[in-house]
Amino acid sequence: MNEIIQITTVVLIVSAASLCIALIYYLNKIVKSVQSVNNNIQELSANLKPLIQSTLELSDNLNKITGTAKDQLRMSHSILSDFRERADKILNFENRIRSGVEDAVMPLVNNLNAIGKGVESFWRNFKNK
């Protein structure tokens, strides 16, 4: 019986030793996997920093471009408004000149027309006599 206990003890010690060796082997594999994941994350982080920086620069540039475009649109709107006001002033001035000329010239044209008809009538009557 003593021999069975010794054999069982030896088998248990060998089994415990093999389990410890297997545990050390698999813990080593797990540590290497975690280190690999850690390295991949560090590489990803290192690659993302320039991408984030360039995205921020792109955003700043887009903000500047839209600001410039808004300023240009405001300036264009202002120029068009000024042009519209000046065109309206010129048209009003033209209408006032036309009205003034018509008011001054139309009676003269009517008078000349009447004088022409009077002279024509006079000559007709003068020839008939």
C-alpha positions as CSV (number, residue, x, y, z in Angstrom):
1,M,0.0,0.0,0.0
2,N,2.9,2.2,0.7
3,E,4.1,1.7,-2.8
4,I,0.7,2.7,-4.2
5,I,0.8,5.9,-2.2
6,Q,4.3,6.7,-3.4
7,I,3.4,5.9,-7.0
8,T,0.3,8.1,-6.7
9,T,2.3,10.9,-5.1
10,V,4.9,10.7,-7.9
11,V,2.2,10.8,-10.6
12,L,0.6,13.8,-8.8
13,I,3.9,15.6,-8.6
14,V,4.6,14.9,-12.3
15,S,1.1,16.0,-13.2
16,A,1.5,19.2,-11.1
17,A,4.9,19.9,-12.7
18,S,3.5,19.4,-16.2
19,L,0.5,21.7,-15.4
20,C,2.9,24.3,-14.1
21,I,5.0,24.1,-17.3
22,A,1.8,24.3,-19.4
23,L,0.6,27.2,-17.4
24,I,3.9,29.1,-17.8
25,Y,3.9,28.3,-21.6
26,Y,0.4,29.7,-22.1
27,L,0.9,32.7,-19.8
28,N,4.0,33.5,-21.9
29,K,1.8,33.3,-25.1
30,I,-0.9,35.5,-23.5
31,V,1.7,38.1,-22.4
32,K,3.2,38.2,-26.0
33,S,-0.4,38.6,-27.4
34,V,-1.1,41.5,-25.0
35,Q,2.3,43.1,-25.9
36,S,1.4,42.7,-29.6
37,V,-1.9,44.4,-29.1
38,N,-0.3,47.1,-27.1
39,N,2.3,47.7,-29.9
40,N,-0.5,47.8,-32.5
41,I,-2.4,50.3,-30.4
42,Q,0.7,52.5,-30.1
43,E,1.3,52.4,-33.8
44,L,-2.3,53.2,-34.5
45,S,-2.1,56.1,-32.0
46,A,1.1,57.4,-33.7
47,N,-0.6,57.2,-37.1
48,L,-3.8,58.9,-35.9
49,K,-2.0,62.0,-34.5
50,P,-0.9,63.3,-37.9
51,L,-4.4,62.5,-39.3
52,I,-6.1,64.4,-36.6
53,Q,-3.7,67.3,-37.0
54,S,-4.3,67.4,-40.8
55,T,-8.0,67.2,-40.2
56,L,-7.8,70.2,-37.9
57,E,-5.8,72.2,-40.4
58,L,-8.3,71.3,-43.1
59,S,-11.1,72.4,-40.9
60,D,-9.3,75.7,-40.2
61,N,-8.7,76.2,-43.9
62,L,-12.3,75.5,-44.8
63,N,-13.4,78.0,-42.1
64,K,-11.1,80.6,-43.6
65,I,-12.4,79.9,-47.2
66,T,-16.0,80.1,-46.1
67,G,-15.3,83.4,-44.3
68,T,-13.6,84.8,-47.4
69,A,-16.5,83.6,-49.6
70,K,-19.0,85.3,-47.2
71,D,-17.0,88.5,-47.3
72,Q,-16.9,88.4,-51.1
73,L,-20.6,87.8,-51.3
74,R,-21.3,90.7,-49.0
75,M,-19.0,92.9,-51.1
76,S,-20.7,91.8,-54.3
77,H,-24.1,92.5,-52.8
78,S,-22.9,95.9,-51.8
79,I,-21.6,96.6,-55.2
80,L,-24.8,95.5,-56.8
81,S,-26.8,97.6,-54.5
82,D,-24.7,100.7,-55.2
83,F,-25.0,100.0,-59.0
84,R,-28.7,99.6,-58.7
85,E,-29.0,102.9,-56.8
86,R,-26.9,104.7,-59.3
87,A,-28.8,103.2,-62.2
88,D,-32.1,104.3,-60.6
89,K,-30.7,107.8,-60.0
90,I,-29.6,108.0,-63.7
91,L,-33.0,106.8,-64.9
92,N,-34.7,109.3,-62.7
93,F,-32.4,112.1,-63.9
94,E,-33.1,111.0,-67.5
95,N,-36.9,111.1,-66.9
96,R,-36.6,114.5,-65.3
97,I,-34.6,115.8,-68.3
98,R,-37.0,114.2,-70.7
99,S,-40.0,115.7,-68.9
100,G,-38.3,119.1,-68.7
101,V,-37.4,119.0,-72.4
102,E,-40.9,117.8,-73.4
103,D,-42.5,120.5,-71.3
104,A,-40.3,123.2,-72.8
105,V,-40.1,121.9,-76.4
106,M,-43.7,120.6,-76.9
107,P,-45.2,124.1,-76.7
108,L,-42.5,125.4,-79.1
109,V,-43.1,122.5,-81.5
110,N,-46.9,123.1,-81.3
111,N,-46.4,126.8,-81.9
112,L,-44.0,126.1,-84.9
113,N,-46.5,123.6,-86.2
114,A,-49.3,126.2,-85.9
115,I,-47.1,128.8,-87.6
116,G,-46.4,126.3,-90.3
117,K,-50.1,125.7,-90.9
118,G,-50.8,129.4,-90.7
119,V,-48.1,130.1,-93.4
120,E,-49.3,127.2,-95.5
121,S,-52.9,128.5,-95.2
122,F,-51.7,132.0,-96.0
123,W,-49.9,130.9,-99.2
124,R,-52.8,128.8,-100.3
125,N,-55.1,131.8,-99.9
126,F,-52.6,134.1,-101.5
127,K,-52.3,131.8,-104.5
128,N,-56.0,131.4,-104.8
129,K,-56.5,135.2,-105.0
